Amino acid sequence: MTEVPHELEVVWNDALGNIDDSELTGQNRAILGVTRPLGLMGSTALLAAPNTYTQNMLETRLRPILTQALSKTLGRDIQVAVTVDNSAPVEPAPAAEPEQPLNHDIAAHDVPTHEAPTHDEQATSRPTRPEQQPQDSDWSGRSRSADQSPYDRGPGDGAPFSSPVPVPQHNGSDFSDEPRNGTPDRPHVGGHSVTKAGITPGRLNPRYTFENFVRGPSNRLAYAAANAVAETPAKAYNPLFIYGDSGLGKTHLLHAIGNYAYMMDPNINVLYVSSEEFTNDFINTIAGVGKGGGDQREQFRRRYREVDILMIDDIQFLERAEQTQEEFFHTFNTLHNANKQIVITSDRTPNELTTLEDRLRSRFAGGLTPDIQRPDLETRIAILRRKAAQEGLNIAPEVLELIANRIQSNIRELEGALIRVSAFANLTGQGIDLSLAEHVIKDLVPNDESSLISAQTIMHVVSTYFDVTIDDLCGRNRSKILVMPRQIAMYLCRELTDLSLPRIGQEFGGKDHTTVMHAVKKVTKELVEKRHIYNQVSELTTLIKSEGRR
Ligand SMILES: Nc1ncnc2c1ncn2[C@@H]1O[C@H](COP(=O)(O)OP(=O)(O)OP(=O)(O)O)[C@@H](O)[C@H]1O
């Protein structure tokens, strides 16, 4: 890392000293602890963050506090720019292990000792690995009492929720088939997914953090367990097996674990992968063995076995194939024996995973197995309120309540409804009131109907509507005239069915899940910005629903 001139360090420390402690949560302090000043250019202070997650937090949540503090210190208006400096050293971790055992011996069904706060509760003290603590060592010149965890959540839980509508980074008018950060149809598992220091943790979604996760009775146990695992990997609950219906936040919690663990220790190896990706990667490896010199199997093993935290999403899709399960079993054992953390999600309990071998099921059941239930009305409203605030939408409480009342069982749908309502208001130049919301959401699918709608139905309706063939939708021709219907069809599959991203990719001619993800983001953005896309998506939704009911 660039050496920091002494005066700059002094200015930085003074500025940090100017921040009122009550404005910062423990996490904020930890972030500031790993941030370094790089220089002052005119009225801009350039800061270095060790990773994109920290950069993101500095640029959003902490920006106002930092600009104010730096401006006050320097006596003039200062802006802040943040760059990622991969070489930035994270404070060396003392090797000492915690003196107190942390929940080692808690039975699988026990409630975690550090119960998570609800969205109304605050500041829970958690056990913390001592090696994490130096990161915020005295950056502010203030001392912290020995028993105060640096990661206690402060009152500032009102972090802006990242927009579900992606900010356009290029001309958003075209429908391109390419995900911006990757090549479609190429498996995205492998070395680059492993978040070794210096490698951007590209597969972790920085928006999915613990802070952005609204807690309520339906998810409190899963949240608390995930939080404990992120703070003390392989010490609290191992494996952690979270199950629950589609769209209730399992993936969000996995990413939150990864983001949190990575923020605390950028040297940690975190790997997030869906079981379908694991299967595909394994099948490709087997197919390639012999062609590529025979070491592919070894590389595969290293990819999955040399990690500190392995997170497998949607384990119910783990291929029935014997060899894949065998491989996964050994991966699991190797990691577990090496005291590495494993986190798994599923749509059902371990015992209900009847396609899995008994020995795998019993391994899963041997850990903590919290579930996530459908959120209650209060939690749904809290989620909507947070999303609306993030979008800068001033929506009356009765409108949020209407949406929350109408969409009860899936948070993805809840978010989708909010986006549709705001898109319609935006495109028609109207304010968001009850009658507008009523008008928009009357067409949305109540969750119970979604099981009646298949990807085939959606493809059939979309292909007829746009006068293209189903082969066109599943093909790879990138002509604009085909890409747009294809992306809309993928978006509708995500919105109207319970299919996972990889499963949708398979339905569309074996495409990678990143291609589907890109399509979903693209259409979400376009339908907010373009009236004709909004109309097409609305019309198609109605057509698909009526087709699904037949
Ligand atoms: N408690 C919550 N607070 C805020 N947002 C949430 C919460 N739970 C879910 N979400 C949001 O709902 C959406 C769907 O969640 P997620 O993808 O994690 O569900 P899932 O259970 O993994 O679904 P699937 O099984 O279909 O993959 C995400 O955008 C997520 O951020």
The ligand as an SDF file (V2000), in Angstrom:
LIG
                    3D

 31 33  0  0  0  0  0  0  0  0999 V2000
  -35.6730   -9.9180    5.8640 N   0  0  0  0  0  0  0  0  0  0  0  0
  -35.4090   -9.2850    4.7240 C   0  0  0  0  0  0  0  0  0  0  0  0
  -35.1090   -7.9740    4.7250 N   0  0  0  0  0  0  0  0  0  0  0  0
  -34.8730   -7.3220    3.5660 C   0  0  0  0  0  0  0  0  0  0  0  0
  -34.9020   -7.9050    2.3550 N   0  0  0  0  0  0  0  0  0  0  0  0
  -35.1810   -9.2190    2.3020 C   0  0  0  0  0  0  0  0  0  0  0  0
  -35.4470   -9.9690    3.4820 C   0  0  0  0  0  0  0  0  0  0  0  0
  -35.6870  -11.2440    3.1310 N   0  0  0  0  0  0  0  0  0  0  0  0
  -35.5940  -11.2830    1.7890 C   0  0  0  0  0  0  0  0  0  0  0  0
  -35.2760  -10.0790    1.2960 N   0  0  0  0  0  0  0  0  0  0  0  0
  -35.1050   -9.7240   -0.1130 C   0  0  0  0  0  0  0  0  0  0  0  0
  -35.9930  -10.5270   -0.8650 O   0  0  0  0  0  0  0  0  0  0  0  0
  -35.3800  -10.9430   -2.0800 C   0  0  0  0  0  0  0  0  0  0  0  0
  -35.4170  -12.4570   -2.1740 C   0  0  0  0  0  0  0  0  0  0  0  0
  -34.5720  -12.9980   -1.1690 O   0  0  0  0  0  0  0  0  0  0  0  0
  -33.5800  -14.2310   -1.4360 P   0  0  0  0  0  0  0  0  0  0  0  0
  -33.1560  -14.2820   -2.8540 O   0  0  0  0  0  0  0  0  0  0  0  0
  -32.5180  -14.1940   -0.3990 O   0  0  0  0  0  0  0  0  0  0  0  0
  -34.5920  -15.4250   -1.1660 O   0  0  0  0  0  0  0  0  0  0  0  0
  -34.3190  -16.9790   -1.1420 P   0  0  0  0  0  0  0  0  0  0  0  0
  -34.9580  -17.4880    0.0950 O   0  0  0  0  0  0  0  0  0  0  0  0
  -32.8720  -17.2870   -1.3300 O   0  0  0  0  0  0  0  0  0  0  0  0
  -35.1350  -17.4390   -2.4110 O   0  0  0  0  0  0  0  0  0  0  0  0
  -34.8620  -18.6950   -3.3970 P   0  0  0  0  0  0  0  0  0  0  0  0
  -35.0450  -19.9180   -2.5660 O   0  0  0  0  0  0  0  0  0  0  0  0
  -35.9390  -18.5270   -4.4350 O   0  0  0  0  0  0  0  0  0  0  0  0
  -33.4880  -18.5610   -3.9510 O   0  0  0  0  0  0  0  0  0  0  0  0
  -33.9720  -10.3830   -2.0590 C   0  0  0  0  0  0  0  0  0  0  0  0
  -33.9510   -9.1950   -2.7950 O   0  0  0  0  0  0  0  0  0  0  0  0
  -33.7130  -10.0860   -0.5940 C   0  0  0  0  0  0  0  0  0  0  0  0
  -32.8300   -9.0100   -0.4180 O   0  0  0  0  0  0  0  0  0  0  0  0
  1  2  1  0
  2  3  1  0
  2  7  2  0
  3  4  2  0
  4  5  1  0
  5  6  2  0
  6  7  1  0
  6 10  1  0
  7  8  1  0
  8  9  2  0
  9 10  1  0
 10 11  1  0
 11 12  1  0
 11 30  1  0
 12 13  1  0
 13 14  1  0
 13 28  1  0
 14 15  1  0
 15 16  1  0
 16 17  2  0
 16 18  1  0
 16 19  1  0
 19 20  1  0
 20 21  2  0
 20 22  1  0
 20 23  1  0
 23 24  1  0
 24 25  2  0
 24 26  1  0
 24 27  1  0
 28 29  1  0
 28 30  1  0
 30 31  1  0
M  END
$$$$
